[in-house]
Amino acid sequence: MSNLSKIKSEIEKYAIESNLNELQIVEKIESHFFNKKVNENLKLYKKGKKKVSEITKSLKISPRKFYAILEKKNIQHKKYNK
């Protein structure tokens, strides 16, 4: 068995055990790993080791979305006027 087929079989087993379908499980896994990656980048941002542009490129999100995440987590940042 390849690694991908192992993952597929585990997801199918979990789908049978829970009341979720496979797509809902994949969405939850995706959000978990996205939040994990965001938290790692936020730590670097707080220390000043990583810039917003670098973070948004690595996470593939817009700067507005990143600033919304900062607002949500009550992290201080500079606000620029348009």
C-alpha positions in Angstrom: 0.0 0.0 0.0 1.2 3.5 -0.8 1.0 6.2 1.8 -1.9 7.9 0.0 -4.0 4.8 0.0 -3.3 4.3 3.7 -4.6 7.8 4.4 -7.7 7.3 2.2 -8.5 4.1 4.0 -8.1 5.8 7.4 -10.4 8.6 6.3 -13.0 6.1 5.1 -12.8 4.2 8.4 -13.2 7.4 10.4 -16.2 8.5 8.2 -17.9 5.2 8.9 -17.3 5.6 12.7 -18.4 9.2 12.8 -21.5 10.9 11.3 -19.3 12.9 8.9 -18.7 12.3 5.2 -15.2 12.2 3.7 -15.2 15.8 2.5 -16.2 17.2 5.9 -13.3 15.3 7.4 -10.8 16.6 4.8 -12.0 20.2 5.5 -11.5 19.8 9.2 -8.0 18.4 8.6 -7.2 21.3 6.2 -8.4 23.9 8.7 -6.3 22.2 11.5 -3.1 22.3 9.5 -3.8 25.8 8.2 -4.2 27.1 11.7 -1.1 25.3 12.8 0.9 27.0 10.0 -0.7 30.4 10.8 0.3 30.1 14.5 3.9 29.2 13.6 4.1 32.3 11.3 2.5 34.5 14.0 5.2 33.6 16.4 7.9 34.7 13.9 5.9 37.8 13.1 5.8 38.8 16.7 9.5 38.4 17.0 10.0 40.5 13.9 11.8 37.7 12.0 9.2 37.4 9.2 7.4 40.1 7.2 3.8 40.2 6.2 4.6 39.7 2.6 6.6 36.6 3.3 3.9 35.1 5.5 1.1 35.8 2.9 3.2 34.2 0.2 3.8 31.1 2.2 0.2 30.8 3.4 -1.2 31.8 0.0 -3.6 34.4 1.5 -4.1 38.1 0.9 -2.7 40.7 3.3 -6.2 41.7 4.2 -7.0 38.2 5.4 -3.7 38.1 7.4 -4.5 41.5 9.0 -8.0 40.1 9.9 -6.3 37.2 11.6 -4.1 39.6 13.5 -7.2 41.6 14.6 -9.0 38.4 15.6 -6.1 37.3 17.8 -5.5 40.8 19.2 -2.0 41.1 18.0 -0.6 44.6 17.6 0.3 45.8 14.1 0.6 49.0 12.2 -2.4 50.3 10.4 -1.7 52.0 7.1 -4.1 54.6 5.6 -5.1 54.2 2.1 
